[in-house]
Amino acid sequence: MEVSTIVVGIGIIGGLITVIKGAFSLLRFIVHNFIDPLSANIKLLQKATEDLKGLTERIRGDMHELDRRIIIVERDLKAAFNKIDGIESRLDKDE
């Protein structure tokens, strides 16, 4: 082998190493400046979503309780109106 061939080979290998180092530097830059912040924001969104899910469950429970109470009030009002109607009927008969 000639010395010039060895020098060219070493130059090519050195160039490839430089390119690979540059690729790793670019990869670290992308991870540090894009992927890490996105991951952090995704975790925050997951937490917010979990919080909203819990709030939704509590609201659903409250709505169920309010529906139950409204049914009781409607039933009691109907009974009260029936009593009033009965009293009015008796008063009308007495007149």
C-alpha positions in Angstrom: 0.0 0.0 0.0 1.1 3.4 -0.8 1.4 6.1 1.9 -1.1 8.3 0.0 -3.7 5.6 0.0 -3.3 5.2 3.7 -3.5 8.9 4.3 -6.7 9.1 2.1 -8.2 6.2 4.1 -7.4 7.8 7.4 -8.8 11.1 6.1 -12.1 9.3 5.1 -12.3 7.6 8.5 -11.6 10.9 10.2 -14.3 12.6 8.1 -16.8 9.8 8.9 -16.0 10.1 12.6 -16.6 13.9 12.4 -19.9 13.3 10.6 -21.0 10.8 13.2 -20.1 13.2 16.0 -22.0 15.9 14.3 -25.0 13.6 14.0 -24.9 12.8 17.7 -24.5 16.5 18.5 -27.6 17.2 16.4 -29.5 14.4 18.0 -28.6 15.7 21.5 -29.7 19.2 20.4 -33.0 17.9 19.2 -33.6 15.9 22.3 -32.7 18.7 24.6 -34.5 21.5 22.8 -37.6 19.7 21.4 -38.2 16.2 22.8 -37.5 17.0 26.5 -39.8 20.1 26.6 -42.5 18.1 24.7 -42.3 15.3 27.1 -42.6 17.7 30.1 -45.7 19.3 28.5 -47.2 15.9 27.7 -46.8 14.9 31.4 -48.5 18.2 32.4 -51.3 17.6 30.0 -51.7 14.0 31.3 -52.0 15.4 34.9 -54.5 18.1 33.8 -56.5 15.4 32.0 -56.5 13.2 35.1 -57.6 16.2 37.2 -60.4 17.0 34.8 -61.5 13.4 34.8 -61.8 13.4 38.6 -63.7 16.7 38.5 -66.0 15.3 35.9 -66.7 12.2 38.1 -67.5 14.5 41.1 -69.8 16.6 39.0 -71.5 13.5 37.7 -72.0 12.3 41.2 -73.4 15.7 42.3 -75.8 15.7 39.3 -77.0 12.3 40.2 -77.6 13.5 43.8 -79.4 16.6 42.6 -81.6 14.5 40.2 -82.5 12.3 43.2 -83.5 15.3 45.3 -85.5 16.9 42.5 -87.5 13.7 42.1 -88.2 13.7 45.9 -89.3 17.4 45.8 -91.5 16.8 42.7 -93.1 13.8 44.5 -93.7 15.9 47.6 -95.1 18.8 45.6 -97.5 16.5 43.8 -98.7 15.1 47.1 -99.1 18.6 48.5 -101.1 19.7 45.4 -103.3 16.6 45.7 -104.0 17.6 49.4 -104.8 21.2 48.4 -107.1 19.9 45.6 -108.9 17.7 48.2 -109.3 20.5 50.6 -110.6 22.8 47.8 -113.1 20.1 46.8 -114.4 19.8 50.4 -114.7 23.6 50.7 -116.6 23.8 47.5 -119.0 21.1 48.7 -119.5 22.9 52.0 -120.4 26.1 50.3 
